């Protein structure tokens, strides 16, 4: 009964569908999908499509795997129970150990298997993500309960504020944070030599975004400017992986997404200035014809509109 109440509460908090799915996910070994090669030493592991009926094979957020000469760097660890499956896929291409894990943000479906890796792994994240994971109490979607007690050793020990460069040459990784968005600690993880970026849940491809302003410091108002800064600052990227894009997308797709959200943001702010109510705006809102294939769930539109109107 308590579990049912918890799930109902999660679903009621303005768009926590991803978090609710993760809470309901049994903590057993998950069947992780096969590696897909993106470049010479960089691989993609899909967590599956969020729209899959019943999400029966969904394993969480997408991961990237960089194979270096002295070890493997993993970006995001999916849901709890995915750790062994991720390692099995990595072992299909290299015997080198995982030496570093980068988390794009705090959520359960991106940090869920951090504690299933050796404690010798170096965990890296934005300082906002580290703060969210280290909170005394938090909603399950934020995942801070997984890092209590002895598991505190899995908290990120290496953090950054605005930008961090790891390694060099073909192994270089650049981490960028441009402000609040999906959470307070979103990282854009760029592999310059491969011309690939993992954008986490700042890039849901063609969906109105879920913004966790309720639990993880996200901002519907700042989400748009954060995307604009990423587009203006990050250069020479061809391929973009989002947190839940079922396959890699293009830089053009990312730029178009930034335009889509910022159009929504400007429209919502203009409506508020005119005295339009939230319900009136949501009822009238439709995706512009130029964004072919984009979807805007009415519940998510309402949640984000409410936040914009409230200045959150």
C-alpha positions as CSV (number, residue, x, y, z in Angstrom):
1,X,0.0,0.0,0.0
2,X,2.8,2.4,0.9
3,X,4.5,1.6,-2.4
4,X,1.3,2.4,-4.3
5,X,1.0,5.7,-2.5
6,X,4.6,6.6,-3.3
7,X,4.2,6.0,-7.0
8,X,0.9,7.9,-7.1
9,X,2.7,10.9,-5.4
10,X,5.5,10.8,-7.9
11,X,3.1,10.8,-10.8
12,X,1.3,13.8,-9.3
13,X,4.4,16.0,-9.0
14,X,4.2,17.7,-12.4
15,X,5.8,15.2,-14.8
16,X,7.9,12.7,-12.9
17,X,7.1,9.9,-15.3
18,X,10.7,8.9,-15.7
19,X,11.3,8.9,-12.0
20,X,8.1,6.9,-11.3
21,X,9.1,4.3,-13.9
22,X,12.5,4.0,-12.2
23,X,10.9,3.5,-8.7
24,X,8.7,0.7,-10.1
25,X,11.7,-1.0,-11.8
26,X,12.6,-4.1,-9.8
27,X,16.3,-4.1,-8.7
28,X,17.3,-7.3,-10.5
29,X,19.8,-7.8,-13.2
30,X,18.7,-6.0,-16.3
31,X,19.2,-7.1,-19.9
32,X,21.4,-4.3,-21.3
33,X,21.4,-3.8,-25.0
34,X,24.4,-4.4,-27.2
35,X,27.1,-1.8,-27.7
36,X,26.9,0.2,-30.9
37,X,30.2,1.6,-32.3
38,X,30.1,5.4,-32.9
39,X,33.8,6.0,-33.6
40,X,37.1,4.0,-33.3
41,X,37.1,3.9,-29.4
42,X,33.7,5.3,-28.6
43,X,30.5,3.2,-28.1
44,X,26.8,3.8,-27.5
45,X,24.5,1.7,-25.3
46,X,20.8,2.5,-25.7
47,X,18.6,2.3,-22.6
48,X,15.6,1.8,-24.9
49,X,12.8,4.0,-26.0
50,X,10.7,5.6,-23.2
51,X,7.6,5.2,-25.5
52,X,8.1,1.4,-25.6
53,X,4.8,-0.2,-24.5
54,X,5.1,-1.1,-20.8
55,X,8.8,-0.2,-20.8
56,X,9.4,-3.9,-20.3
57,X,12.9,-3.8,-21.6
58,X,13.8,-0.2,-20.7
59,X,17.1,0.0,-18.7
60,X,17.3,3.7,-18.1
61,X,19.3,6.5,-19.6
62,X,21.7,6.0,-22.5
63,X,25.3,5.4,-21.8
64,X,28.5,6.1,-23.7
65,X,31.7,4.1,-23.4
66,X,35.2,5.4,-24.2
67,X,38.0,2.8,-24.4
68,X,41.3,4.3,-23.4
69,X,44.7,2.7,-23.4
70,X,44.6,2.3,-19.6
71,X,40.9,1.9,-18.8
72,X,37.3,2.6,-19.8
73,X,35.3,5.8,-19.2
74,X,31.6,5.3,-18.8
75,X,29.0,8.1,-19.1
76,X,25.9,7.2,-17.0
77,X,25.0,3.9,-15.4
78,X,21.2,3.5,-16.2
79,X,18.9,1.9,-13.6
80,X,19.8,-0.2,-10.6
81,X,20.5,-3.7,-11.8
82,X,22.2,-2.6,-15.1
83,X,25.7,-2.6,-13.8
84,X,26.6,-6.2,-14.6
85,X,25.0,-5.9,-18.0
86,X,26.9,-2.8,-18.8
87,X,30.2,-4.5,-17.8
88,X,29.3,-7.5,-19.9
89,X,28.9,-5.3,-23.0
90,X,32.1,-3.5,-22.3
91,X,34.0,-6.8,-22.0
92,X,32.7,-7.7,-25.5
93,X,35.1,-5.1,-26.9
94,X,37.9,-4.8,-24.2
95,X,39.4,-6.4,-21.1
96,X,40.3,-3.0,-19.7
97,X,38.6,-2.1,-16.4
98,X,36.2,0.8,-15.9
99,X,38.3,3.5,-14.3
100,X,36.0,6.5,-14.5
101,X,32.2,7.1,-14.5
102,X,30.8,10.5,-15.5
103,X,27.2,11.2,-14.5
104,X,25.3,13.8,-16.7
105,X,22.9,14.4,-13.7
106,X,21.5,13.0,-10.5
107,X,18.5,11.0,-11.6
108,X,17.8,7.4,-10.7
109,X,17.9,6.2,-14.3
110,X,21.3,7.7,-14.9
111,X,23.1,7.0,-11.6
112,X,21.2,3.9,-10.6
113,X,24.1,1.4,-11.1
114,X,27.0,3.6,-9.8
115,X,27.2,1.5,-6.6
116,X,27.5,-1.7,-8.7
117,X,31.0,-0.8,-9.9
118,X,34.2,-1.1,-8.0
119,X,34.9,1.7,-5.4
120,X,38.2,2.3,-7.2
121,X,36.3,3.9,-10.0
122,X,36.7,7.7,-10.2
123,X,33.2,9.3,-10.2
124,X,32.9,12.7,-11.9
125,X,30.0,15.1,-12.1
126,X,29.0,18.7,-11.8
127,X,29.0,20.1,-8.3
128,X,25.2,20.5,-8.4
129,X,24.8,16.8,-9.1
130,X,27.1,15.9,-6.3
131,X,25.1,18.1,-4.0
132,X,21.8,16.5,-5.0
133,X,23.2,13.0,-4.6
134,X,24.6,13.9,-1.2
135,X,21.4,15.3,0.3
136,X,20.2,13.9,3.6
137,X,16.7,13.2,2.2
138,X,15.3,13.5,-1.3
139,X,12.5,12.2,-3.6
140,X,13.4,8.8,-5.0
141,X,13.9,10.2,-8.5
142,X,16.9,12.2,-7.2
143,X,18.5,9.0,-5.9
144,X,20.3,10.3,-2.8
145,X,19.2,7.3,-0.7
146,X,21.5,5.1,-2.8
147,X,24.6,6.9,-1.5
148,X,24.1,6.7,2.3
149,X,26.3,4.9,4.8
150,X,29.1,2.9,3.2
151,X,27.8,3.8,-0.2
152,X,28.9,7.4,0.3
153,X,32.2,6.2,-1.2
154,X,30.4,6.2,-4.6
155,X,29.6,9.9,-4.5
156,X,31.5,12.0,-7.1
157,X,34.9,13.1,-5.7
158,X,35.8,15.1,-8.7
159,X,33.5,18.0,-9.5
160,X,33.6,21.2,-11.5
161,X,31.7,24.5,-11.7
162,X,31.6,25.6,-15.4
163,X,34.0,23.5,-17.4
164,X,36.4,20.6,-16.9
165,X,38.7,18.9,-19.4
166,X,39.8,15.3,-18.8
167,X,42.7,13.6,-20.7
168,X,44.0,14.8,-24.1
169,X,44.4,13.8,-27.7
170,X,42.0,11.1,-28.9
171,X,40.8,10.5,-25.3
172,X,40.0,14.2,-24.5
173,X,36.6,14.7,-22.8
174,X,35.2,18.2,-22.2
175,X,32.5,18.7,-19.6
176,X,30.3,21.9,-19.8
177,X,27.7,23.3,-17.4
178,X,25.8,26.3,-18.6
179,X,23.3,26.8,-15.8
180,X,20.1,25.2,-14.5
181,X,17.9,23.2,-16.9
182,X,16.6,19.7,-16.4
183,X,18.3,19.8,-12.9
184,X,20.8,22.1,-11.2
185,X,23.7,20.0,-12.3
186,X,23.4,19.0,-15.9
187,X,26.6,18.2,-17.8
188,X,27.2,18.3,-21.6
189,X,29.8,15.7,-22.1
190,X,31.8,16.2,-25.3
191,X,34.3,13.9,-27.0
192,X,36.1,16.3,-29.4
193,X,38.2,13.7,-31.3
194,X,35.0,11.8,-32.1
195,X,32.9,14.9,-32.6
196,X,30.2,13.4,-30.2
197,X,28.3,14.9,-27.3
198,X,26.2,13.3,-24.6
199,X,23.6,15.9,-23.6
200,X,21.8,13.9,-20.9
201,X,18.2,14.9,-20.3
202,X,18.8,18.4,-21.7
203,X,18.0,16.8,-25.0
204,X,14.8,14.7,-25.2
205,X,15.0,14.9,-29.1
206,X,11.4,15.9,-30.0
207,X,9.5,16.0,-26.7
208,X,8.5,18.8,-24.4
209,X,11.1,18.3,-21.6
210,X,10.5,17.0,-18.1
211,X,12.1,19.6,-15.9
212,X,12.7,18.6,-12.3
213,X,12.2,21.9,-10.6
214,X,10.4,20.1,-7.7
215,X,13.3,17.9,-6.6
216,X,16.6,18.6,-8.3
217,X,16.9,22.3,-8.8
218,X,15.8,22.4,-12.5
219,X,14.3,25.5,-14.1
220,X,11.8,25.9,-16.9
221,X,12.9,29.5,-17.3
222,X,16.6,28.8,-17.5
223,X,16.2,25.6,-19.6
224,X,16.1,27.6,-22.8
225,X,19.0,30.0,-22.1
226,X,21.1,27.0,-21.0
227,X,20.4,25.3,-24.4
228,X,21.2,28.5,-26.2
229,X,24.6,28.7,-24.4
230,X,25.4,25.1,-25.3
231,X,24.6,25.8,-29.0
232,X,26.7,29.0,-29.0
233,X,29.7,27.6,-27.1
234,X,30.2,23.9,-28.1
235,X,31.9,23.5,-31.5
236,X,32.7,20.7,-34.0
237,X,30.1,18.2,-32.8
238,X,28.3,16.0,-35.4
239,X,26.6,13.4,-33.3
240,X,24.5,14.0,-30.2
241,X,23.2,11.4,-27.7
242,X,20.4,12.5,-25.4
243,X,19.4,10.9,-22.2
244,X,16.7,8.8,-23.9
245,X,17.2,9.2,-27.6
246,X,16.7,5.7,-28.9
247,X,19.5,6.3,-31.4
248,X,22.2,9.0,-31.8
249,X,21.0,12.2,-33.4
250,X,22.7,15.1,-35.2
251,X,24.0,18.5,-34.1
252,X,21.2,20.0,-36.3
253,X,18.7,18.0,-34.3
254,X,20.1,19.5,-31.1
255,X,20.0,23.0,-32.5
256,X,16.4,22.6,-33.7
257,X,15.4,21.3,-30.2
258,X,16.9,24.4,-28.6
259,X,14.8,26.5,-31.0
260,X,11.7,24.5,-30.2
261,X,12.0,24.9,-26.5
262,X,12.9,28.6,-26.7
263,X,9.9,29.3,-28.9
264,X,7.7,27.7,-26.2
265,X,9.4,29.7,-23.5
266,X,8.9,33.0,-25.3
267,X,5.3,32.2,-26.1
268,X,4.6,31.3,-22.4
269,X,6.3,34.5,-21.1
270,X,4.4,36.6,-23.6
271,X,1.1,35.0,-22.6
272,X,1.8,35.7,-19.0
273,X,2.6,39.3,-19.8
274,X,-0.8,39.6,-21.6
275,X,-2.6,38.3,-18.6
276,X,-3.5,34.9,-20.2
277,X,-4.1,32.1,-17.6
278,X,-2.0,28.9,-17.5
279,X,-5.1,26.9,-18.6
280,X,-5.9,29.2,-21.5
281,X,-2.3,29.1,-22.7
282,X,-2.1,25.3,-22.4
283,X,-5.4,24.8,-24.3
284,X,-4.3,27.1,-27.1
285,X,-0.7,25.8,-27.4
286,X,0.3,23.7,-30.4
287,X,3.7,22.8,-31.8
288,X,4.5,24.9,-34.8
289,X,4.4,23.2,-38.1
290,X,8.1,23.7,-38.7
291,X,8.8,21.3,-35.9
292,X,7.6,18.2,-37.7
293,X,7.5,15.1,-35.6
294,X,7.7,17.0,-32.3
295,X,5.3,16.1,-29.5
296,X,4.1,18.2,-26.5
297,X,2.2,16.1,-23.9
298,X,-0.5,18.4,-22.4
299,X,0.5,17.5,-18.9
300,X,4.1,18.4,-19.5
301,X,3.2,21.6,-21.3
302,X,1.1,22.5,-18.3
303,X,3.8,21.7,-15.7
304,X,6.4,23.7,-17.6
305,X,3.9,26.6,-18.2
306,X,3.1,26.8,-14.5
307,X,6.8,27.0,-13.8
308,X,7.4,29.7,-16.3
309,X,4.5,31.7,-15.1
310,X,5.9,31.3,-11.5
311,X,9.4,32.4,-12.7
312,X,10.8,29.0,-11.8
